[in-house]
Amino acid sequence: MAVLVARQGRELQRYSPNTGGRIVVGCIPYRVRGGDGDGELEVLVITSQKGHGMMFPKGGWEVDESMDEAARREALEEAGVLGDTEPVLGFWHYKSRRYVDQTYEGFMFPLRVADELPQWPEMASRKRTWATVQQVMDGCPHWWMREALQQLVARHAKPQSAL
């Protein structure tokens, strides 16, 4: 069995030429319950490293990876899931909570979950749980993540031939 370790440090981080803040990439891990792909959308949320909140996996985009590789890496490190990313949902500018003078650029991808691992790099500091779209809309404190979720919901509401 291979040991997975989360990346740490800021040496490889990409920074926005527009805002000077970090470029952050994340994903919305999801599955469809019931039906033949037309059932209820469920999303996987995680807690912050301090153990509270409701958010999606995200982190800095590093110079040695593509955006979708970064999204899949964050899903593995923070939530312990594997899957395939789909086309980007969009990007948002948001203020850092820790560094109040910094504006980050956040890109979000859907990630259709193919496998949930029993162990993952950040399992000691994060909890994961499947939730309904409404639970996340009510509980996620990050406006830009809620907007990304709305984009995912809208994309799945379209007939499959339109995707």
Backbone bond lengths (Angstrom), bond angles and torsions (degrees), N, CA, C in turn:
res aa  C-N    CA-C-N  psi(-1)  N-CA   C-N-CA  omega(-1)  CA-C   N-CA-C  phi
1 M - - - 1.448 - - 1.526 109.17 -
2 A 1.312 117.10 132.17 1.467 121.98 179.53 1.524 110.05 -81.51
3 V 1.314 115.67 146.59 1.455 121.32 176.57 1.525 107.85 -95.79
4 L 1.317 116.45 126.24 1.454 121.33 179.44 1.517 109.00 -98.69
5 V 1.323 116.26 135.93 1.455 121.95 -179.59 1.528 108.28 -128.36
6 A 1.330 116.63 135.57 1.457 120.87 178.31 1.524 109.96 -74.97
7 R 1.320 115.26 143.28 1.465 120.05 174.32 1.518 108.96 -68.14
8 Q 1.308 116.30 149.06 1.459 121.16 177.50 1.517 109.18 -139.49
9 G 1.331 115.90 158.95 1.455 120.73 177.02 1.513 112.44 96.51
10 R 1.309 115.66 166.81 1.464 121.85 -176.39 1.534 112.78 -114.31
11 E 1.337 117.82 6.76 1.463 120.29 -174.13 1.523 113.12 -61.17
12 L 1.325 117.58 -33.90 1.467 121.33 -176.34 1.531 113.49 -99.76
13 Q 1.319 117.90 4.79 1.463 122.11 -175.79 1.520 112.65 -65.37
14 R 1.326 114.45 146.64 1.469 120.88 172.49 1.521 107.40 -97.58
15 Y 1.330 115.21 142.82 1.462 121.49 179.11 1.516 109.27 -121.77
16 S 1.308 115.49 145.71 1.456 121.98 -177.23 1.528 111.18 -73.52
17 P 1.334 117.05 129.47 1.462 119.07 174.05 1.536 111.32 -70.43
18 N 1.328 116.72 -18.26 1.467 121.49 -179.11 1.523 112.92 -83.13
19 T 1.342 116.38 -43.59 1.466 119.79 -174.17 1.527 113.12 -111.46
20 G 1.320 117.59 -19.57 1.453 120.98 -175.28 1.516 113.25 82.88
21 G 1.324 117.30 -11.34 1.460 121.91 179.25 1.514 111.65 -85.29
22 R 1.319 115.04 172.39 1.463 120.52 179.09 1.522 111.30 -64.60
23 I 1.323 115.07 151.75 1.461 121.19 169.11 1.522 105.61 -97.19
24 V 1.315 115.59 120.43 1.458 122.99 -175.29 1.521 108.86 -110.31
25 V 1.319 115.77 137.52 1.458 121.77 178.59 1.520 108.20 -124.24
26 G 1.323 115.40 135.79 1.452 119.64 179.04 1.511 110.79 -143.99
27 C 1.322 114.20 -176.73 1.459 118.94 179.31 1.520 109.90 -147.61
28 I 1.309 113.54 161.25 1.455 121.40 172.75 1.529 106.30 -110.91
29 P 1.340 116.65 98.80 1.460 118.90 176.59 1.536 109.09 -67.87
30 Y 1.331 116.57 132.03 1.462 118.39 -177.18 1.520 111.25 -144.20
31 R 1.327 113.45 164.12 1.463 122.73 171.61 1.519 106.76 -146.13
32 V 1.326 115.16 162.15 1.463 120.79 177.53 1.519 106.98 -113.89
33 R 1.340 115.47 122.54 1.464 121.82 -177.96 1.521 110.35 -94.39
34 G 1.322 115.99 128.75 1.459 121.05 174.43 1.521 112.56 75.29
35 G 1.314 115.92 166.52 1.458 121.42 178.28 1.519 112.14 64.60
36 D 1.310 115.10 -176.50 1.465 121.60 177.14 1.523 108.74 -100.76
37 G 1.324 115.54 64.14 1.455 119.69 -179.52 1.509 114.24 86.38
38 D 1.346 116.52 -3.28 1.466 118.70 -179.38 1.529 111.50 -113.80
39 G 1.328 116.21 20.64 1.461 121.42 179.07 1.525 111.79 -82.41
40 E 1.323 115.27 -162.06 1.462 121.29 -177.15 1.524 111.28 -76.63
41 L 1.321 115.52 134.62 1.457 122.24 176.47 1.528 108.98 -78.92
42 E 1.327 116.93 126.85 1.462 122.46 173.71 1.522 107.57 -119.17
43 V 1.316 116.14 144.18 1.456 120.81 -179.48 1.523 109.60 -123.67
44 L 1.317 114.97 150.01 1.460 121.05 179.68 1.520 108.49 -97.34
45 V 1.311 115.60 123.78 1.459 120.81 177.87 1.519 109.14 -114.62
46 I 1.322 114.72 157.34 1.455 121.53 178.37 1.520 109.34 -126.76
47 T 1.320 115.14 163.26 1.458 120.07 173.15 1.524 108.41 -90.46
48 S 1.321 115.46 165.18 1.461 119.82 172.74 1.527 107.93 -68.69
49 Q 1.322 117.08 171.53 1.463 119.64 179.01 1.526 111.83 -65.35
50 K 1.334 116.79 -21.14 1.465 120.39 176.66 1.526 111.46 -82.55
51 G 1.346 116.86 -1.80 1.446 120.60 172.87 1.508 116.91 91.99
52 H 1.319 118.11 10.67 1.469 118.94 179.07 1.523 109.76 -131.74
53 G 1.313 115.25 175.38 1.455 120.19 179.38 1.509 112.27 85.62
54 M 1.316 114.19 175.95 1.449 122.95 179.55 1.517 105.64 -141.22
55 M 1.323 116.49 116.54 1.459 119.94 -176.63 1.517 109.84 -150.83
56 F 1.328 114.37 175.61 1.458 121.20 176.09 1.536 108.87 -104.04
57 P 1.331 116.81 155.03 1.465 119.50 177.77 1.527 110.64 -59.55
58 K 1.330 115.75 135.64 1.457 121.23 177.37 1.512 109.23 -161.04
59 G 1.316 115.40 159.66 1.458 120.07 178.04 1.504 110.41 -178.35
60 G 1.304 115.80 179.99 1.455 120.74 -176.34 1.516 113.06 -65.90
61 W 1.340 114.01 141.06 1.466 121.20 174.82 1.516 106.74 -84.31
62 E 1.311 117.31 124.10 1.455 121.12 -174.68 1.524 111.30 -102.07
63 V 1.327 115.81 157.29 1.464 121.81 -170.89 1.523 113.83 -67.75
64 D 1.325 117.91 -18.39 1.459 120.03 -176.95 1.528 113.69 -99.67
65 E 1.344 117.04 19.28 1.469 119.72 -178.75 1.519 110.71 -145.81
66 S 1.323 115.06 157.06 1.464 120.67 173.67 1.530 108.40 -79.98
67 M 1.313 116.25 168.75 1.469 119.19 179.27 1.522 111.56 -61.51
68 D 1.337 117.19 -45.36 1.465 117.49 -177.95 1.526 111.36 -69.40
69 E 1.330 118.33 -29.62 1.468 119.85 173.24 1.524 110.26 -64.52
70 A 1.334 116.80 -40.68 1.468 120.69 178.02 1.526 110.46 -62.82
71 A 1.328 117.06 -42.53 1.466 120.50 179.81 1.525 110.84 -62.34
72 R 1.335 116.77 -44.43 1.465 120.18 178.57 1.530 111.45 -66.57
73 R 1.338 117.81 -37.08 1.467 121.04 177.90 1.520 110.68 -63.27
74 E 1.340 116.76 -44.84 1.464 119.87 179.65 1.527 111.02 -63.24
75 A 1.334 117.37 -39.41 1.467 120.67 178.14 1.525 110.89 -62.30
76 L 1.313 116.56 -40.26 1.462 120.89 178.46 1.527 111.19 -68.85
77 E 1.336 117.16 -50.40 1.455 120.73 -176.21 1.528 112.77 -64.58
78 E 1.337 116.46 -46.62 1.464 120.40 -171.49 1.519 114.48 -91.26
79 A 1.337 117.77 -30.58 1.468 120.48 -175.44 1.528 113.96 -119.38
80 G 1.319 117.86 -11.56 1.457 119.91 178.57 1.511 114.50 69.03
81 V 1.341 116.12 35.96 1.462 119.81 178.35 1.521 110.69 -125.16
82 L 1.332 113.88 150.46 1.459 122.35 176.05 1.516 107.87 -118.45
83 G 1.314 116.20 150.04 1.452 120.12 177.45 1.509 111.05 176.66
84 D 1.312 114.45 -172.18 1.459 121.38 -179.24 1.516 109.79 -107.43
85 T 1.330 115.49 133.43 1.460 119.16 174.72 1.516 109.22 -80.51
86 E 1.307 114.29 154.74 1.457 122.80 176.44 1.525 107.44 -117.44
87 P 1.334 119.26 175.02 1.465 120.29 -177.34 1.535 112.54 -53.80
88 V 1.323 114.77 143.92 1.464 122.94 -176.04 1.531 111.26 -51.31
89 L 1.321 116.00 140.87 1.470 122.00 178.54 1.525 111.48 -81.69
90 G 1.323 116.55 -23.75 1.455 120.97 -179.46 1.507 110.13 148.29
91 F 1.330 115.26 -176.03 1.456 119.16 174.84 1.514 109.68 -138.16
92 W 1.329 113.68 152.72 1.453 121.99 -173.54 1.522 109.89 -135.49
93 H 1.323 116.82 149.02 1.465 122.35 170.13 1.525 106.25 -99.89
94 Y 1.320 116.52 132.75 1.462 119.54 178.43 1.526 109.30 -146.61
95 K 1.312 115.40 154.68 1.463 122.41 -179.63 1.519 110.13 -81.76
96 S 1.304 116.14 137.91 1.455 121.79 174.53 1.527 108.56 -69.18
97 R 1.324 116.20 137.51 1.470 119.70 175.74 1.519 111.10 -77.20
98 R 1.310 116.23 -32.03 1.461 120.59 -178.26 1.523 111.93 -82.14
99 Y 1.333 116.71 -42.83 1.472 121.62 -178.31 1.522 107.26 -113.03
100 V 1.318 116.98 90.06 1.466 122.26 -168.20 1.524 114.00 -61.89
101 D 1.322 117.84 -20.47 1.460 119.47 179.21 1.529 112.46 -90.98
102 Q 1.326 118.11 2.95 1.459 122.26 -177.48 1.527 111.61 -103.10
103 T 1.321 115.53 135.79 1.465 122.08 172.65 1.517 107.59 -112.41
104 Y 1.307 115.69 123.75 1.456 121.75 -179.68 1.529 109.82 -98.39
105 E 1.329 115.18 157.91 1.461 121.97 169.84 1.520 106.35 -107.70
106 G 1.325 116.93 123.12 1.455 121.18 -178.81 1.514 111.57 -114.82
107 F 1.318 117.18 125.45 1.466 124.44 176.90 1.518 107.67 -108.89
108 M 1.330 116.80 135.76 1.468 120.25 -179.59 1.525 110.83 -125.02
109 F 1.321 114.72 138.39 1.463 123.35 178.49 1.520 109.80 -120.86
110 P 1.325 118.56 146.96 1.464 119.46 166.93 1.525 108.04 -75.15
111 L 1.322 116.54 146.17 1.455 121.36 175.21 1.522 107.13 -133.33
112 R 1.327 115.99 108.52 1.468 120.20 177.81 1.522 107.92 -76.77
113 V 1.302 116.63 114.74 1.464 122.24 -172.99 1.528 110.26 -71.42
114 A 1.333 114.17 127.55 1.460 121.46 176.53 1.525 111.41 -105.41
115 D 1.353 116.67 -27.19 1.452 119.82 -176.45 1.524 110.20 -153.65
116 E 1.336 115.73 137.10 1.470 123.16 173.37 1.512 107.26 -108.09
117 L 1.324 115.93 120.29 1.463 120.44 -177.66 1.530 110.75 -83.59
118 P 1.325 117.88 144.27 1.469 119.87 178.55 1.535 111.97 -73.06
119 Q 1.323 116.53 -22.78 1.466 121.58 177.72 1.516 108.34 -135.22
120 W 1.353 116.02 144.33 1.462 120.56 178.47 1.522 108.35 -151.72
121 P 1.335 117.22 162.43 1.465 120.50 -171.35 1.529 115.85 -54.11
122 E 1.327 119.40 -40.98 1.466 120.44 -174.97 1.530 113.42 -104.94
123 M 1.320 117.27 23.58 1.464 119.88 -176.48 1.522 113.11 -65.57
124 A 1.322 118.01 -24.68 1.462 120.12 179.39 1.527 112.20 -74.94
125 S 1.338 117.14 -21.85 1.467 120.06 -176.40 1.523 113.93 -113.85
126 R 1.314 118.48 -3.75 1.475 121.53 -179.53 1.519 110.25 -136.58
127 K 1.312 114.92 147.04 1.461 121.64 171.77 1.524 107.39 -109.49
128 R 1.324 116.33 149.97 1.463 120.62 176.90 1.520 108.58 -123.83
129 T 1.315 116.03 148.53 1.455 120.26 177.06 1.520 110.06 -154.92
130 W 1.336 115.19 145.48 1.466 120.40 174.74 1.516 108.02 -81.77
131 A 1.319 116.05 139.40 1.461 121.15 -177.33 1.527 109.80 -140.93
132 T 1.316 114.94 158.71 1.460 119.68 173.61 1.524 108.71 -78.67
133 V 1.302 115.76 163.08 1.464 120.48 176.76 1.522 110.08 -58.07
134 Q 1.328 117.17 -43.56 1.468 119.87 -178.09 1.527 111.78 -64.04
135 Q 1.321 117.65 -39.42 1.462 120.27 177.86 1.531 110.89 -59.98
136 V 1.322 116.57 -40.45 1.461 119.84 -179.85 1.525 110.53 -71.98
137 M 1.322 117.18 -40.90 1.466 119.70 178.75 1.531 110.38 -61.26
138 D 1.325 116.80 -34.21 1.466 121.00 179.23 1.530 112.59 -80.53
139 G 1.333 118.08 -28.14 1.447 119.94 -169.94 1.517 118.02 -111.36
140 C 1.320 118.49 -16.17 1.466 120.21 -177.88 1.527 109.74 -80.71
141 P 1.327 118.48 123.68 1.462 121.00 -177.47 1.534 113.97 -79.36
142 H 1.317 118.01 -7.73 1.463 121.43 -174.91 1.529 110.64 -97.23
143 W 1.322 116.99 108.33 1.473 122.08 -176.63 1.521 111.70 -56.09
144 W 1.322 117.22 -38.22 1.464 119.78 -175.28 1.527 111.12 -72.57
145 M 1.314 117.66 -29.64 1.469 119.99 175.37 1.531 110.16 -71.88
146 R 1.341 116.71 -36.79 1.469 119.77 176.53 1.527 110.21 -64.70
147 E 1.327 117.30 -39.83 1.472 120.26 177.13 1.527 110.83 -63.89
148 A 1.329 117.37 -41.16 1.465 120.46 177.48 1.529 110.25 -61.57
149 L 1.331 116.68 -40.34 1.461 120.54 177.56 1.525 110.80 -63.53
150 Q 1.320 117.27 -40.25 1.465 120.13 176.28 1.528 110.80 -59.74
151 Q 1.331 116.98 -38.50 1.467 120.57 177.14 1.528 111.08 -63.60
152 L 1.332 116.40 -41.79 1.461 120.06 178.61 1.525 110.85 -63.72
153 V 1.317 116.61 -44.30 1.463 120.80 179.26 1.526 110.19 -60.72
154 A 1.328 116.80 -44.55 1.467 120.87 179.70 1.528 110.70 -62.63
155 R 1.306 116.71 -39.44 1.469 120.99 179.89 1.523 110.18 -64.37
156 H 1.332 117.32 -39.18 1.466 120.16 -178.77 1.516 112.78 -79.41
157 A 1.318 117.51 -16.15 1.459 120.74 177.54 1.530 111.02 -76.74
158 K 1.333 117.56 -19.74 1.465 121.99 179.72 1.516 109.63 -74.30
159 P 1.326 117.83 150.40 1.475 119.29 174.58 1.530 109.31 -57.76
160 Q 1.319 116.64 144.03 1.459 121.61 -176.45 1.523 112.15 -56.61
161 S 1.337 118.55 -31.02 1.462 120.48 -179.23 1.521 111.42 -68.57
162 A 1.344 117.79 -18.62 1.467 121.57 -179.64 1.523 111.84 -86.50
163 L 1.348 118.10 -10.09 1.469 120.37 -177.11 1.500 112.61 -78.28
